[in-house]
Amino acid sequence: MNILRKTTWSPYTAGVLAGILLVLSVFVMGKYFGASTTFVRVAGFVEQSVAPEKVAGMAYFIKEKVIIDWQFVFVFGVLFGSLASAWLSKEKMAVAVPPMWEARFGPSRVRRWMAAFLGGTVLMFGARLADGCPSGHGLSGLAQIAISGYVSLICFFLAGIILARILYGGGNNHE
């Protein structure tokens, strides 16, 4: 069976492909994975269209220029790559409220989207506070055999497990 047409990929295959992509990124661009700075730069682009003088004077945007760079292309590549993967595998159903969420918190789309927005906000705040995100600190750190990368990734997984246990409990209440 063609790997691109499967509805789910082996996590091992996906991991190997991500590793190859990381090596190619470093080899071709001289850059490791990262994503969180792009989201802040997009916000900078939006604000720059309204108040360019304000953006020009912000310390963050003096340090991190509001530009389209390799990371910007990487983030949009992830978006369009996931859309292409869904299209190739014929997985065309978008799920606004996953069954596991609905079983625990009910069918409200607004509640689900508010929780996702709040979670994304907290994650982005943490990523900016740490000056990097899980892909930057975790995946790229592992590729560099950096102790900080291993510590970061362990902490990300532990926090995710703990939060999932708090939100969903220890039962087998998933699909």
C-alpha positions in Angstrom: 0.0 0.0 0.0 1.3 3.4 -0.9 2.4 5.3 2.3 0.9 8.6 1.1 -2.5 7.1 0.7 -2.7 5.4 4.1 -5.2 7.0 6.5 -2.7 6.9 9.4 1.1 6.8 9.2 3.3 4.8 11.5 4.8 7.2 14.1 8.2 5.6 13.3 7.9 6.5 9.6 6.8 10.1 10.5 9.6 10.4 12.9 12.2 9.2 10.4 10.8 11.7 7.8 10.9 14.5 10.3 14.5 13.6 11.1 15.4 13.7 7.5 13.7 17.0 7.0 15.6 18.4 10.0 18.9 17.2 8.6 18.0 18.7 5.2 17.0 22.0 6.9 20.4 22.3 8.6 22.3 21.2 5.5 20.5 23.4 3.0 19.5 26.5 5.2 21.8 26.1 8.2 18.8 26.4 10.4 17.2 24.0 12.9 13.4 23.6 13.4 11.4 26.3 15.1 8.0 27.7 14.8 6.9 30.1 17.6 8.8 33.1 16.4 6.8 33.0 13.1 3.5 33.4 14.9 4.8 36.5 16.7 6.1 37.9 13.3 2.7 37.4 11.7 1.3 39.5 14.6 4.0 42.0 13.8 3.0 42.1 10.1 -0.6 42.7 11.1 0.3 45.5 13.6 2.8 46.9 11.1 0.0 47.5 8.6 -1.8 49.6 11.2 1.0 51.3 13.2 4.4 50.7 11.5 6.2 53.3 13.7 5.1 51.4 16.8 6.5 48.1 15.5 9.7 49.8 14.5 10.3 50.9 18.1 9.4 47.6 19.8 12.5 46.0 21.4 11.2 42.5 20.4 10.8 43.4 16.7 14.2 45.1 16.7 15.7 41.8 17.9 13.4 39.6 15.8 12.8 41.4 12.5 9.3 41.3 11.0 10.4 39.3 7.9 9.4 36.3 5.8 12.2 33.8 6.4 12.9 30.1 6.4 10.9 29.6 9.6 7.9 31.3 8.1 8.0 29.0 5.1 8.5 26.0 7.4 5.3 26.9 9.4 3.2 27.3 6.3 4.8 24.1 4.9 3.5 22.3 8.0 0.0 23.7 7.4 -0.1 22.9 3.7 1.7 19.6 4.2 -1.0 18.5 6.6 -3.7 19.6 4.2 -2.0 17.7 1.4 -1.7 14.6 3.6 -5.4 14.7 4.4 -6.2 15.1 0.8 -4.0 12.3 -0.3 -5.3 9.9 2.3 -8.9 11.0 1.5 -9.4 12.1 5.1 -11.7 15.0 4.4 -13.7 15.2 7.6 -12.8 18.1 9.9 -13.8 17.4 13.5 -14.7 20.6 15.4 -15.4 18.6 18.6 -13.4 15.4 19.0 -15.3 12.5 20.5 -13.0 12.3 23.6 -13.6 16.0 24.3 -17.3 15.7 23.7 -17.6 12.8 26.2 -15.8 14.8 28.9 -16.9 18.4 28.3 -20.0 18.2 26.0 -20.7 19.1 22.4 -20.2 22.9 22.5 -18.0 24.1 19.7 -17.6 27.4 21.4 -16.3 25.8 24.6 -13.9 23.7 22.6 -12.6 26.6 20.5 -12.2 28.8 23.6 -10.2 26.1 25.4 -8.0 25.7 22.3 -7.5 29.4 22.0 -6.6 29.7 25.8 -4.3 26.7 25.5 -2.6 28.2 22.5 -2.2 31.5 24.2 -0.6 29.8 27.3 1.7 27.8 25.0 2.8 30.8 23.0 3.5 32.8 26.2 5.6 29.9 27.5 7.4 29.6 24.1 8.2 33.3 24.0 9.3 33.3 27.7 11.6 30.4 27.0 12.8 32.0 23.7 11.7 28.9 21.8 9.1 26.2 21.3 8.9 22.4 21.6 10.2 22.0 18.0 13.0 24.4 18.6 14.1 23.3 22.1 12.9 19.7 21.9 13.5 18.3 18.4 16.3 20.6 17.4 17.9 20.1 20.8 17.8 16.4 20.5 19.4 16.6 17.0 22.2 18.6 18.6 22.5 16.1 21.5 22.0 19.0 23.8 21.1 18.2 27.4 18.7 21.2 27.5 16.9 19.6 24.5 16.4 16.3 26.4 15.3 18.1 29.5 12.9 20.3 27.5 11.3 17.4 25.7 11.0 15.3 28.9 9.3 18.3 30.6 6.9 18.8 27.6 5.8 15.2 27.7 5.4 15.1 31.4 3.4 18.3 31.4 1.2 16.9 28.6 0.6 13.6 30.4 -0.2 15.3 33.7 -2.6 17.8 32.0 -4.3 15.0 30.0 -4.8 13.1 33.3 -6.3 16.1 34.9 -8.6 16.9 32.0 -9.6 13.4 31.0 -8.8 11.3 34.1 -7.1 8.0 34.0 -10.0 6.0 32.5 -10.3 4.6 29.0 -12.8 7.2 27.7 -11.5 7.7 24.2 -12.7 6.5 20.9 
